[in-house]
Amino acid sequence: MGMMTSLRRLSKKRPVLGVLFVVVLSIGLVGSYAIFASPRVPNVPPADDQAAAGDAAQQQAEQAEAMQKAIQEQISQLETEMGNLQKEAQAKPDDVATILKLGDNQYNLGTLYLFAGSDQAKAAASFKAAVTSYQQVLKLNPAEKDINLRLAGAALYAGDTKLAEDNFQAAIKADPNDNNARMTFGMYLASIKGDFQGAIDQWQEILKHNPEKEMADQVQEMIKQAEAAKEQASQTGAGSNSQQPPAGGNQASGNSSK
């Protein structure tokens, strides 16, 4: 099952988990350019006035068009910056700062292609390029701040879940108090692997670090949803097992009638 398919299913069942996972991966890891909010719908009071309804629809359409224009401008800007960074990286192959910035731009471009432009082929190529850049940074400077978390996010979107999980774990090992790493790893465990207990364990560790109230409330809600999903999965499994006839059941019934 692909990552985006998993997220879509999770978002339907557990909205907080699914939506927040996308937000954290898209913004929390790198600081993406991407615009993920939908155009705001004008507040039009209920009325039979068709003119008012038409104006509201027109305003919404204009806002959506303006957003798409802004997104395309961001894509164009990132593509230009990437071209310049690639030239710099070729000239200075050991320049960690340049390669890191290149990886960030590749990652950000991937999120724009994927979520705003709906171009999965270009998104996949961008995420794979980001993985390569981050791996180069990790090789040059293993102590680079947040490099494992960056690499985990890019690898996940590129479809390499093993590389992603290895680097989530490496990020937490490097800094056990990194709430962002634990939150994202927990979301990965819940949404991609279906390991709800593993996710709960990660999020409970965050609460031990006395986070700010907003984060604490968010984490507690995610734990609540993960607990519910875990219980639902348990009941589904039990129900499925209970419907299976015992091995040799028909034969035993036949024997008893003899």
C-alpha positions, -999 to 999 in steps of 0.1 A, spaced: 0 0 0 14 34 -10 20 61 16 -5 85 2 -32 58 0 -25 50 37 -28 87 46 -61 90 27 -76 60 45 -63 73 79 -77 108 72 -111 93 67 -110 72 98 -89 94 121 -89 129 108 -65 144 133 -38 117 127 -40 118 90 -40 156 86 -14 163 112 10 137 97 9 156 64 14 189 81 43 177 101 60 161 72 54 190 49 62 219 72 77 206 105 107 188 89 120 214 65 98 245 66 81 240 33 70 267 9 38 248 3 4 262 8 -19 234 22 -49 254 34 -79 254 11 -92 287 -1 -114 303 25 -150 301 17 -168 335 21 -192 336 50 -225 341 32 -257 339 53 -284 315 41 -306 333 17 -327 328 -14 -309 356 -31 -293 340 -62 -271 370 -68 -255 367 -34 -248 330 -40 -234 338 -74 -211 364 -59 -199 340 -32 -191 313 -58 -173 338 -79 -152 350 -50 -143 315 -41 -133 307 -77 -111 339 -77 -94 328 -45 -87 294 -58 -72 308 -90 -51 332 -70 -38 303 -49 -29 283 -79 -10 313 -94 9 317 -61 18 280 -61 31 281 -97 52 312 -88 67 293 -58 74 263 -80 91 285 -106 112 302 -78 123 269 -63 132 254 -97 154 285 -104 170 283 -70 177 246 -74 194 252 -107 218 276 -91 224 254 -60 232 224 -82 259 244 -100 273 255 -66 272 219 -53 291 207 -84 317 234 -78 320 227 -41 310 190 -36 320 191 1 300 223 10 275 209 35 254 241 37 249 243 0 240 206 -4 216 208 26 198 238 11 196 220 -22 180 190 -4 155 213 14 145 229 -19 141 195 -36 119 184 -6 99 216 -7 94 213 -44 82 177 -40 56 188 -15 43 215 -39 42 191 -68 24 164 -47 -1 184 -27 -7 216 -46 2 206 -82 -10 170 -81 20 159 -102 31 126 -86 58 119 -111 76 151 -105 70 149 -68 86 114 -67 116 126 -86 120 156 -63 118 135 -31 143 110 -45 167 138 -53 162 152 -18 171 117 -4 203 117 -24 212 152 -12 205 144 25 225 112 23 254 132 10 251 157 39 249 128 64 280 113 49 299 147 51 286 156 85 267 129 105 262 155 133 243 179 111 212 191 131 179 174 120 196 156 91 181 122 101 146 137 104 149 154 70 162 122 54 133 102 70 107 125 56 121 125 21 126 88 21 91 82 33 76 103 4 101 86 -20 86 52 -10 116 39 10 99 31 43 129 11 56 153 41 51 126 63 66 122 42 97 159 38 102 164 75 102 134 83 124 150 60 150 184 75 145 169 110 150 154 99 183 186 81 194 206 113 187 181 134 207 156 115 229 140 148 238 132 158 202 94 160 203 91 167 166 110 134 158 88 114 182 56 130 169 64 123 133 77 88 140 45 80 159 24 92 130 45 70 107 39 40 129 2 46 131 -6 56 96 19 35 75 26 5 97 -7 3 116 14 0 148 -9 20 171 7 9 203 41 19 190 27 54 181 11 57 215 45 49 232 62 76 212 36 102 220 35 94 257 72 101 258 65 136 245 41 142 274 69 133 298 89 162 284 63 187 296 55 203 262 35 235 258 -2 232 263 -11 234 226 13 205 218 2 185 249 -35 189 238 -27 178 203 -7 148 215 -34 137 239 -60 139 211 -37 117 189 -33 92 216 -70 91 221 -76 84 184 -48 58 183 -63 40 212 -97 40 194 -81 28 162 -62 1 181 -95 -11 198 -113 -11 165 -86 -31 148 -87 -56 177 -124 -60 174 -122 -64 137 -96 -91 140 -116 -109 167 -148 -107 146 -130 -121 116 -116 -150 136 -150 -158 152 -165 -161 117 -140 -188 107 -154 -224 111 -132 -246 132 -107 -268 113 -124 -299 102 -158 -286 115 -178 -300 87 -161 -334 89 -167 -335 127 -204 -327 121 -206 -354 96 -190 -379 119 -214 -371 147 -243 -380 125 -231 -414 118 
